């Protein structure tokens, strides 16, 4: 755990211009993307039940954003193809964007600085369930830069039939050292391979600000 001493005067100046997020629950509309393959199959990726619950961060820091994300990702193969299907894979994750990175220190007319490290932590509760032949990343730490989108994979499932799903509940998003709002978007990518072609479809949720 990092502990930093911040002068009271500096903290008062910064807090006067930056607020701590209040609890807010946002539901994204369901999204579906389909694409016919060259040999007659149809690849379908669905992203449903996406909820982003923005909460006040436990540290009550103006440079920290915290939210919990729910989402259900579905990959589906339909149609009557002329060749056999070799494999299918469903991948899900988050995309994050930070407006202003203060990792190098926030100066407000004082010699003190705030924000030694820019990081985002994605951690999952035990309720994450993707089932079958699947992998889920238990905890991820990375760095987001201002004006850039960071993609963070969460789960990958190899289909054992025509349909596969990843049901994600209570994914914690914890972003440190970001001055201003953080944008969150859930994505799902479904790939399938036949004896003729490889096909990939990707679907995104509506972006949410935390």
C-alpha positions in Angstrom: 0.0 0.0 0.0 1.3 3.4 -0.9 1.0 6.2 1.7 1.8 9.8 0.8 1.8 12.9 2.9 0.1 15.8 1.2 0.2 19.3 2.7 -3.3 20.5 3.9 -3.0 23.7 1.8 -2.3 21.8 -1.4 -5.1 19.4 -0.8 -7.6 22.2 -0.3 -6.6 23.8 -3.5 -6.9 20.6 -5.5 -10.2 19.6 -3.9 -11.8 22.9 -4.7 -11.6 22.1 -8.4 -12.0 18.3 -8.5 -14.9 16.3 -7.1 -15.1 12.7 -5.9 -17.6 10.6 -7.9 -20.9 9.8 -6.4 -22.7 6.5 -6.8 -24.3 6.1 -10.3 -25.6 3.0 -12.1 -25.7 3.1 -15.9 -27.1 0.4 -18.1 -25.9 0.1 -21.7 -28.3 -1.1 -24.4 -27.7 -4.6 -25.7 -25.7 -4.8 -28.9 -25.3 -7.5 -31.5 -23.1 -7.8 -34.6 -23.4 -10.5 -37.2 -21.2 -11.3 -40.2 -21.7 -14.0 -42.9 -18.6 -16.1 -43.7 -17.5 -16.7 -47.3 -18.6 -20.3 -47.0 -22.1 -19.8 -45.7 -21.9 -19.7 -41.9 -22.9 -16.7 -39.8 -20.7 -15.4 -36.9 -22.5 -13.5 -34.2 -21.2 -11.6 -31.2 -23.6 -10.2 -28.6 -23.0 -8.0 -25.6 -26.0 -7.8 -23.2 -26.8 -6.9 -19.6 -23.9 -4.4 -19.4 -24.1 -2.3 -16.2 -21.5 0.1 -14.9 -21.9 1.1 -11.3 -19.8 4.1 -10.4 -19.1 4.4 -6.7 -17.2 6.8 -4.5 -13.7 5.4 -4.1 -12.8 4.0 -0.7 -9.8 6.3 -0.4 -12.0 9.4 -1.1 -9.2 10.6 -3.4 -10.0 13.1 -6.2 -7.5 11.3 -8.4 -9.0 7.9 -8.1 -12.0 6.5 -9.9 -13.8 3.2 -9.0 -16.7 1.3 -10.6 -18.1 -2.2 -10.8 -19.0 -3.7 -14.2 -21.4 -6.5 -15.1 -21.7 -7.9 -18.7 -22.7 -11.0 -20.6 -20.8 -11.8 -23.8 -22.2 -14.4 -26.2 -20.6 -15.9 -29.3 -22.9 -17.8 -31.7 -22.4 -19.7 -35.0 -25.5 -20.1 -37.2 -26.3 -20.8 -40.8 -25.6 -23.7 -43.2 -22.0 -23.6 -44.2 -20.5 -25.5 -47.1 -17.4 -26.6 -45.0 -16.9 -27.7 -41.5 -16.2 -25.3 -38.5 -12.7 -26.0 -37.0 -12.8 -23.7 -34.0 -14.4 -20.7 -32.2 -13.2 -18.4 -29.5 -14.9 -15.6 -27.4 -12.8 -12.8 -25.9 -14.1 -10.1 -23.6 -12.6 -7.1 -21.9 -12.6 -3.4 -21.1 -11.4 -0.3 -22.8 -10.4 2.7 -20.7 -9.5 6.3 -21.4 -8.1 8.9 -19.1 -8.5 12.6 -19.8 -5.4 13.8 -17.9 -2.6 11.7 -16.4 -1.1 13.1 -13.3 1.4 10.3 -12.7 4.4 12.7 -13.0 3.0 14.8 -10.1 0.4 17.5 -9.8 1.8 20.9 -9.1 -0.4 23.6 -7.6 2.0 26.4 -6.6 3.7 24.2 -4.0 6.9 22.2 -4.0 4.8 19.1 -3.1 3.6 16.7 -5.8 0.7 14.3 -5.9 0.5 11.1 -8.0 3.7 9.0 -8.0 2.3 6.2 -10.2 -0.4 6.1 -12.9 -2.2 2.8 -12.8 -5.4 1.0 -13.3 -6.3 -2.2 -11.5 -9.0 -4.5 -12.7 -9.9 -7.2 -10.2 -12.7 -9.8 -10.2 -14.9 -11.2 -7.6 -15.5 -14.9 -7.2 -18.9 -14.5 -9.1 -17.1 -14.4 -12.4 -18.2 -17.5 -14.3 -17.1 -18.3 -17.8 -17.3 -22.1 -17.6 -15.9 -24.9 -19.7 -12.5 -24.3 -21.4 -12.0 -20.7 -20.4 -9.5 -18.4 -18.7 -10.2 -15.4 -16.6 -7.5 -12.9 -15.5 -7.8 -12.5 -11.7 -6.1 -9.1 -11.4 -4.6 -6.8 -14.0 -2.5 -3.7 -13.6 -1.5 -1.4 -16.4 -1.0 2.3 -17.3 -3.3 4.6 -19.1 -2.1 7.6 -20.9 -4.0 10.9 -21.7 -5.7 10.9 -25.0 -5.2 7.1 -25.5 -7.4 4.1 -25.2 -6.1 1.2 -23.2 -7.6 -2.3 -23.9 -7.6 -4.8 -21.0 -8.6 -8.4 -21.7 -10.7 -10.1 -19.1 -11.7 -13.5 -20.3 -11.2 -15.9 -23.2 -13.4 -19.0 -23.9 -12.9 -21.7 -26.5 -16.3 -22.8 -27.9 -17.2 -26.5 -27.4 -20.3 -26.1 -29.6 -22.2 -23.6 -31.7 -22.7 -21.2 -28.7 -20.4 -19.9 -25.9 -20.8 -17.2 -23.3 -18.9 -15.3 -20.6 -21.0 -14.0 -17.7 -19.0 -11.4 -15.8 -20.3 -9.9 -12.6 -18.8 -7.4 -10.2 -15.6 -6.6 -12.2 -13.9 -3.9 -10.2 -12.4 -1.0 -12.1 -9.9 1.1 -10.0 -8.1 3.9 -11.7 -5.5 6.0 -9.9 -3.9 9.3 -10.7 -6.3 10.4 -13.4 -7.4 14.0 -13.1 -11.0 14.3 -14.5 -13.3 11.6 -15.8 -12.4 8.1 -17.0 -14.3 6.5 -19.9 -15.2 2.8 -19.7 -16.3 0.6 -22.6 -16.9 -3.2 -22.6 -16.0 -5.2 -25.7 -16.6 -8.7 -27.0 -14.8 -10.3 -29.9 -15.9 -13.6 -31.5 -13.6 -15.4 -33.9 -14.4 -18.6 -35.8 -12.3 -20.7 -38.2 -13.5 -23.0 -41.0 -11.6 -25.0 -43.6 -12.0 -22.0 -45.9 -11.8 -18.8 -43.9 -11.2 -17.0 -40.6 -13.9 -14.6 -39.5 -13.9 -12.1 -36.6 -16.7 -9.9 -35.3 -16.4 -7.4 -32.5 -19.2 -5.6 -30.5 -18.9 -2.7 -28.1 -21.1 -1.3 -25.3 -21.9 2.3 -25.1 -19.1 4.3 -23.3 -19.7 5.3 -19.7 -18.0 7.9 -17.7 -16.9 7.1 -14.2 
